[in-house]
Amino acid sequence: MFGRKKEAAPAAAGEPAFESSACTGETLIGLRGGDGRLREAVVVRSRRDVEDFCKAHGIPFSDELAAKIPARFRG
């Protein structure tokens, strides 16, 4: 009940993941934390946004990550 607050894991330790809104169709990329939530999420409007996100967080842009990009942003 009055336990200590757990320290949040650093967001950089997460894996990049995409989420899309069912209502607006907006797509986000972020780092998936241990609790399943996206951290440091950024709106994706093009493939360039994904490349910039990876560069800013020191994540190599691999073929595996490119395959996860929603189809409308691959071109």
DODREN-542755 format. One record per residue: residue in one letter; y, z, x of N, C-alpha, C in turn; chain; residue number from 0. Coordinates in steps of 0.1 Angstrom, whole numbers. Layout:
! residues N
<lumlum A&n.v Y&n.w Z&n.u X&ca.v Y&ca.w Z&ca.u X&c.v Y&c.w Z&c.u X&pase A&marfi NUM>
...
! end
This chain:
! residues 75
<lumlum M&n.v -12&n.w 0&n.u 8&ca.v 0&ca.w 0&ca.u 0&c.v 13&c.w 0&c.u 9&pase A&marfi 0>
<lumlum F&n.v 13&n.w 9&n.u 18&ca.v 25&ca.w 10&ca.u 27&c.v 21&c.w 5&c.u 41&pase A&marfi 1>
<lumlum G&n.v 12&n.w -4&n.u 42&ca.v 8&ca.w -9&ca.u 55&c.v 19&c.w -16&c.u 63&pase A&marfi 2>
<lumlum R&n.v 16&n.w -19&n.u 75&ca.v 25&ca.w -27&ca.u 83&c.v 25&c.w -41&c.u 79&pase A&marfi 3>
<lumlum K&n.v 36&n.w -47&n.u 81&ca.v 38&ca.w -62&ca.u 79&c.v 30&c.w -69&c.u 89&pase A&marfi 4>
<lumlum K&n.v 23&n.w -79&n.u 85&ca.v 16&ca.w -87&ca.u 95&c.v 26&c.w -97&c.u 101&pase A&marfi 5>
<lumlum E&n.v 25&n.w -99&n.u 114&ca.v 34&ca.w -109&ca.u 120&c.v 29&c.w -123&c.u 117&pase A&marfi 6>
<lumlum A&n.v 38&n.w -132&n.u 114&ca.v 34&ca.w -145&ca.u 110&c.v 30&c.w -153&c.u 123&pase A&marfi 7>
<lumlum A&n.v 20&n.w -161&n.u 122&ca.v 16&ca.w -169&ca.u 133&c.v 26&c.w -179&c.u 136&pase A&marfi 8>
<lumlum P&n.v 28&n.w -183&n.u 149&ca.v 38&ca.w -193&ca.u 152&c.v 35&c.w -206&c.u 146&pase A&marfi 9>
<lumlum A&n.v 45&n.w -213&n.u 140&ca.v 43&ca.w -225&ca.u 133&c.v 37&c.w -236&c.u 142&pase A&marfi 10>
<lumlum A&n.v 41&n.w -236&n.u 155&ca.v 36&ca.w -246&ca.u 164&c.v 21&c.w -246&c.u 166&pase A&marfi 11>
<lumlum A&n.v 14&n.w -235&n.u 162&ca.v 0&ca.w -235&ca.u 164&c.v -7&c.w -242&c.u 153&pase A&marfi 12>
<lumlum G&n.v 0&n.w -247&n.u 142&ca.v -6&ca.w -254&ca.u 131&c.v -9&c.w -268&c.u 134&pase A&marfi 13>
<lumlum E&n.v -16&n.w -274&n.u 125&ca.v -19&ca.w -289&ca.u 125&c.v -9&c.w -296&c.u 116&pase A&marfi 14>
<lumlum P&n.v -5&n.w -308&n.u 120&ca.v 4&ca.w -316&ca.u 112&c.v -4&c.w -320&c.u 99&pase A&marfi 15>
<lumlum A&n.v 3&n.w -319&n.u 88&ca.v -3&ca.w -323&ca.u 75&c.v 8&c.w -329&c.u 66&pase A&marfi 16>
<lumlum F&n.v 3&n.w -336&n.u 56&ca.v 12&ca.w -343&ca.u 46&c.v 10&c.w -336&c.u 33&pase A&marfi 17>
<lumlum E&n.v 20&n.w -336&n.u 25&ca.v 20&ca.w -331&ca.u 11&c.v 29&c.w -340&c.u 3&pase A&marfi 18>
<lumlum S&n.v 24&n.w -344&n.u -9&ca.v 32&ca.w -352&ca.u -18&c.v 34&c.w -345&c.u -31&pase A&marfi 19>
<lumlum S&n.v 46&n.w -346&n.u -37&ca.v 49&ca.w -340&ca.u -50&c.v 44&c.w -349&c.u -61&pase A&marfi 20>
<lumlum A&n.v 37&n.w -343&n.u -70&ca.v 32&ca.w -351&ca.u -82&c.v 43&c.w -355&c.u -91&pase A&marfi 21>
<lumlum C&n.v 54&n.w -347&n.u -91&ca.v 65&ca.w -350&ca.u -100&c.v 75&c.w -361&c.u -95&pase A&marfi 22>
<lumlum T&n.v 79&n.w -359&n.u -83&ca.v 89&ca.w -368&ca.u -77&c.v 83&c.w -378&c.u -68&pase A&marfi 23>
<lumlum G&n.v 71&n.w -376&n.u -63&ca.v 65&ca.w -386&ca.u -53&c.v 70&c.w -384&c.u -39&pase A&marfi 24>
<lumlum E&n.v 78&n.w -373&n.u -37&ca.v 84&ca.w -371&ca.u -24&c.v 73&c.w -366&c.u -15&pase A&marfi 25>
<lumlum T&n.v 72&n.w -372&n.u -2&ca.v 62&ca.w -368&ca.u 7&c.v 69&c.w -360&c.u 19&pase A&marfi 26>
<lumlum L&n.v 61&n.w -349&n.u 23&ca.v 66&ca.w -341&ca.u 34&c.v 56&c.w -341&c.u 45&pase A&marfi 27>
<lumlum I&n.v 60&n.w -339&n.u 57&ca.v 51&ca.w -336&ca.u 68&c.v 56&c.w -323&c.u 74&pase A&marfi 28>
<lumlum G&n.v 46&n.w -315&n.u 78&ca.v 49&ca.w -302&ca.u 84&c.v 37&c.w -297&c.u 91&pase A&marfi 29>
<lumlum L&n.v 38&n.w -285&n.u 96&ca.v 27&ca.w -278&ca.u 103&c.v 20&c.w -269&c.u 94&pase A&marfi 30>
<lumlum R&n.v 7&n.w -271&n.u 92&ca.v -1&ca.w -262&ca.u 83&c.v -4&c.w -249&c.u 90&pase A&marfi 31>
<lumlum G&n.v 1&n.w -238&n.u 84&ca.v -1&ca.w -225&ca.u 90&c.v -15&c.w -219&c.u 86&pase A&marfi 32>
<lumlum G&n.v -18&n.w -208&n.u 91&ca.v -31&ca.w -201&ca.u 88&c.v -32&c.w -197&c.u 73&pase A&marfi 33>
<lumlum D&n.v -21&n.w -196&n.u 66&ca.v -21&ca.w -193&ca.u 52&c.v -22&c.w -205&c.u 43&pase A&marfi 34>
<lumlum G&n.v -22&n.w -217&n.u 49&ca.v -24&ca.w -229&ca.u 41&c.v -10&c.w -235&c.u 37&pase A&marfi 35>
<lumlum R&n.v 1&n.w -229&n.u 40&ca.v 14&ca.w -235&ca.u 37&c.v 19&c.w -244&c.u 48&pase A&marfi 36>
<lumlum L&n.v 28&n.w -253&n.u 44&ca.v 35&ca.w -261&ca.u 53&c.v 47&c.w -254&c.u 59&pase A&marfi 37>
<lumlum R&n.v 48&n.w -254&n.u 72&ca.v 59&ca.w -248&ca.u 79&c.v 67&c.w -259&c.u 85&pase A&marfi 38>
<lumlum E&n.v 80&n.w -257&n.u 86&ca.v 89&ca.w -267&ca.u 93&c.v 88&c.w -281&c.u 86&pase A&marfi 39>
<lumlum A&n.v 87&n.w -281&n.u 73&ca.v 84&ca.w -294&ca.u 66&c.v 97&c.w -303&c.u 66&pase A&marfi 40>
<lumlum V&n.v 94&n.w -316&n.u 67&ca.v 105&ca.w -326&ca.u 68&c.v 101&c.w -337&c.u 58&pase A&marfi 41>
<lumlum V&n.v 111&n.w -342&n.u 51&ca.v 109&ca.w -353&ca.u 41&c.v 106&c.w -366&c.u 49&pase A&marfi 42>
<lumlum V&n.v 95&n.w -373&n.u 45&ca.v 91&ca.w -386&ca.u 51&c.v 96&c.w -397&c.u 43&pase A&marfi 43>
<lumlum R&n.v 104&n.w -406&n.u 49&ca.v 109&ca.w -418&ca.u 42&c.v 104&c.w -431&c.u 49&pase A&marfi 44>
<lumlum S&n.v 99&n.w -429&n.u 61&ca.v 93&ca.w -441&ca.u 69&c.v 84&c.w -435&c.u 80&pase A&marfi 45>
<lumlum R&n.v 77&n.w -445&n.u 86&ca.v 68&ca.w -441&ca.u 97&c.v 76&c.w -435&c.u 109&pase A&marfi 46>
<lumlum R&n.v 88&n.w -439&n.u 110&ca.v 97&ca.w -434&ca.u 121&c.v 100&c.w -419&c.u 119&pase A&marfi 47>
<lumlum D&n.v 101&n.w -415&n.u 107&ca.v 103&ca.w -400&ca.u 104&c.v 91&c.w -392&c.u 109&pase A&marfi 48>
<lumlum V&n.v 79&n.w -398&n.u 108&ca.v 66&ca.w -391&ca.u 112&c.v 66&c.w -391&c.u 128&pase A&marfi 49>
<lumlum E&n.v 70&n.w -402&n.u 134&ca.v 70&ca.w -403&ca.u 148&c.v 81&c.w -393&c.u 154&pase A&marfi 50>
<lumlum D&n.v 92&n.w -392&n.u 148&ca.v 103&ca.w -383&ca.u 152&c.v 98&c.w -368&c.u 151&pase A&marfi 51>
<lumlum F&n.v 91&n.w -365&n.u 140&ca.v 86&ca.w -352&ca.u 138&c.v 76&c.w -348&c.u 149&pase A&marfi 52>
<lumlum C&n.v 67&n.w -357&n.u 152&ca.v 58&ca.w -355&ca.u 162&c.v 64&c.w -353&c.u 176&pase A&marfi 53>
<lumlum K&n.v 74&n.w -361&n.u 179&ca.v 81&ca.w -360&ca.u 191&c.v 89&c.w -346&c.u 192&pase A&marfi 54>
<lumlum A&n.v 95&n.w -342&n.u 181&ca.v 103&ca.w -330&ca.u 181&c.v 94&c.w -318&c.u 183&pase A&marfi 55>
<lumlum H&n.v 81&n.w -318&n.u 179&ca.v 72&ca.w -307&ca.u 180&c.v 62&c.w -308&c.u 191&pase A&marfi 56>
<lumlum G&n.v 63&n.w -319&n.u 199&ca.v 54&ca.w -320&ca.u 210&c.v 40&c.w -324&c.u 206&pase A&marfi 57>
<lumlum I&n.v 38&n.w -331&n.u 195&ca.v 25&ca.w -335&ca.u 190&c.v 23&c.w -349&c.u 194&pase A&marfi 58>
<lumlum P&n.v 12&n.w -352&n.u 201&ca.v 9&ca.w -367&ca.u 204&c.v 7&c.w -375&c.u 191&pase A&marfi 59>
<lumlum F&n.v 13&n.w -386&n.u 190&ca.v 11&ca.w -395&ca.u 178&c.v -2&c.w -403&c.u 181&pase A&marfi 60>
<lumlum S&n.v -13&n.w -398&n.u 175&ca.v -26&ca.w -404&ca.u 177&c.v -30&c.w -413&c.u 166&pase A&marfi 61>
<lumlum D&n.v -41&n.w -421&n.u 168&ca.v -46&ca.w -429&ca.u 157&c.v -51&c.w -421&c.u 145&pase A&marfi 62>
<lumlum E&n.v -56&n.w -409&n.u 148&ca.v -61&ca.w -400&ca.u 138&c.v -49&c.w -396&c.u 129&pase A&marfi 63>
<lumlum L&n.v -38&n.w -392&n.u 134&ca.v -26&ca.w -389&ca.u 127&c.v -21&c.w -401&c.u 119&pase A&marfi 64>
<lumlum A&n.v -20&n.w -412&n.u 126&ca.v -15&ca.w -424&ca.u 119&c.v -24&c.w -428&c.u 107&pase A&marfi 65>
<lumlum A&n.v -37&n.w -425&n.u 107&ca.v -45&ca.w -428&ca.u 96&c.v -42&c.w -418&c.u 84&pase A&marfi 66>
<lumlum K&n.v -36&n.w -407&n.u 86&ca.v -33&ca.w -397&ca.u 76&c.v -20&c.w -401&c.u 69&pase A&marfi 67>
<lumlum I&n.v -12&n.w -410&n.u 75&ca.v 1&ca.w -413&ca.u 69&c.v -2&c.w -420&c.u 56&pase A&marfi 68>
<lumlum P&n.v 5&n.w -417&n.u 45&ca.v 3&ca.w -424&ca.u 32&c.v 6&c.w -439&c.u 34&pase A&marfi 69>
<lumlum A&n.v -1&n.w -447&n.u 27&ca.v -1&ca.w -461&ca.u 28&c.v 13&c.w -467&c.u 27&pase A&marfi 70>
<lumlum R&n.v 22&n.w -462&n.u 19&ca.v 35&ca.w -468&ca.u 17&c.v 44&c.w -466&c.u 30&pase A&marfi 71>
<lumlum F&n.v 40&n.w -457&n.u 39&ca.v 48&ca.w -455&ca.u 51&c.v 42&c.w -461&c.u 64&pase A&marfi 72>
<lumlum R&n.v 31&n.w -468&n.u 63&ca.v 24&ca.w -473&ca.u 75&c.v 30&c.w -485&c.u 81&pase A&marfi 73>
<lumlum G&n.v 37&n.w -493&n.u 73&ca.v 42&ca.w -506&ca.u 78&c.v 54&c.w -505&c.u 86&pase A&marfi 74>
! end
